[in-house]
């Protein structure tokens, strides 16, 4: 199943992005619509970032010097239950609780956009996903956070979710890199 998902999830993201945008007129309006849009906006970014396994290959080659720090399984877990799941939960929370409880989706977008820009500055060049991070993620994230009404607690919760997700990714990738380097040294 993992092999099939790895081969097809990006095409699924492109299709789902289009399908979700086609039903946009039926989603109501206001804050919920903005949080709803986080799904297709993120999927468009995922197409740029992961088409042809570009981001994983880039990170492993450029950031970790050829060590497989970011695995296929990591990419699937990060993007399917991680991003898509968080966006869906954020939409449900915005609908059933209050719009501010959906801010996690917007903070996730904004933080990821900033991370892509930071990587571009640090590596002095393009990284897969940078285009949509600059053109979509940062402006949409800033706009959404400003437009969706939320309490301080809801904003802090949304930010904390985004930070924890990115921190978990960094911990997993660094752990994988250390294992890969140790295995190379012992071989």
N, C-alpha and C positions, 0 to 999 in steps of 0.2 A: 504494500500500500504506500509506503514512504517513497519508493521509487516512482510510482505513478503520480503521487502528489507533487513531488519535486519537478517532474516533467510538465505538469499541467496547471499548477496553481496560478502562475502568472497570467496565463491565457484566461483562466477563470476570473481573475481580478479585473482584467480588461473588459470581459463580458459583463461581469456584475456591475462595474462602474457605469457602463452604458445603461444597463437595465435599471439601476437605482436612479440614475438621472432622468430616465423616461417616466418614472412614477413620481418624480418630484412635485408636479402640480397637485397631486392628491395627498400630500403630506401635511397639509395645514400650513402654518406660517410661524413667524416669530422665532423664538429661541429654539424650539424643537426642530425647526427646519434647519437652523444653523448646525445643530448637533447631528442631525440626520446627514447633512452634507459632509460631515467629517469622514463618513464611510467611503463614498466615491472619491473624495479628494485624496484620501490616503491610498486608495486602490490605484489611482492614476500615478501617484508617486511610486508605488510598488512596481508598476510596469516599467517606468524609467530605470528604477534602481535594480531590479532583479531579472529583467529580460535577459536570457542567455546566461543566467547565473553570474552576472557581472559584478554585483556588489560583494558576494562571498569571495569570488576569485580576486577581486581588487584588495579587499581587506587582508586576505591571507598572503598575497604577494607583497603589497606595498607597506602594510602596517606591521605584519608579523614575519616578514622576510622568508616567505615560503612555507611556514609552519601552518598546518590546518587548525587555526584557532576558531574559525567560524565554520561549523559543519553544516551539511545539508539539513540534518535534523534540527539544528539550532534555528536556521532560517525558517523552517516550517513552523516550529513552536513560537517563534517571535511574531511571525506575521499572521498566522491563522488564529490560534486561540488568543495570542497576545494582542495584536492590533485589532483584528476583526472582532474578537470576543469583547475586548474593552470598549470598542466603539458601540457594539450592540448593547452591552450593559449600561453604558452611559446614556444611550437613547432611551432605554427602558426606565432608567432612574429619572431622566428629565421628564418623561411622560407621566410616570406613576407617582413620583415624589415631588420634585420641583426642578425647574430648568437648571438651577445651579449645580445640582448633583450630576449633571451631564458634562460639566466642565473638564473632566479628566480627558475626554476625547480631544478637546481643543488644546489643552496643555501638552498632551502627548504629541500632537502635530507641531506645536511651536517648539518644544524642546528638541524634537528630531530635526526640524529645520535648522535650528541653531547648531546642533551637533554636526550637520553636514557642512555648514559654513565654517565651523571651527576646524573640521578635518581638512577642508580645502585650504584654509590659511596655513595650518600646520604642515601639510604636505606640499604646499605651493602648487596646487593644481586641482583639476576636476576630479570628482569622485562620483560614481553612479548614484543618482538621486539628487545631485546638487541643483540641477535646473529646476525641478519641481519644488525643491526645498526653498529656493530663493523666490521663484515666481508665485507659488501657491501657498506653501506651508507657513512661512513667516507672516505674509500679509493676512492670510485667512485665519491663522491662529490668533494674531493680535486683534483682528476685527471681531472674531467670535468671542474672545475673552472679554472684550469691551462691551459687546452687544448682549451677551447672555447675562441676565440678572442673577447674581449669586452673592451669598453672604461671604464674609471673611472665612468662615469655617469651610464653606463649599469650595471656595477658591483654593484654600490651603490643602483640602483633601484632593482636589483635582491635580494640583501641582505635585503633591506627595505621590500620587499614583504614577504620574509621568516620570518623576525622578526615580522611584523604586523600580519601575520597568527598565529604564535605561541602566540603572546601577546593576540590576540582576543580569542584564545582557553583558555588561562589562566584566562582572565577576566570572560568568560562565566562559566567556571568550578568553580571558586571561588564564583561567584554570586549564582550558584546552591547550592554550599555547605552551604553558609550563609543562604539561604532560607530553606534548609533541616534542619539545626541546629535550626533555629528559629521555624520551624514547630514542631520539636521534643520537644523543650522547652515549647511551648504553649499547647502541647497535654497532 
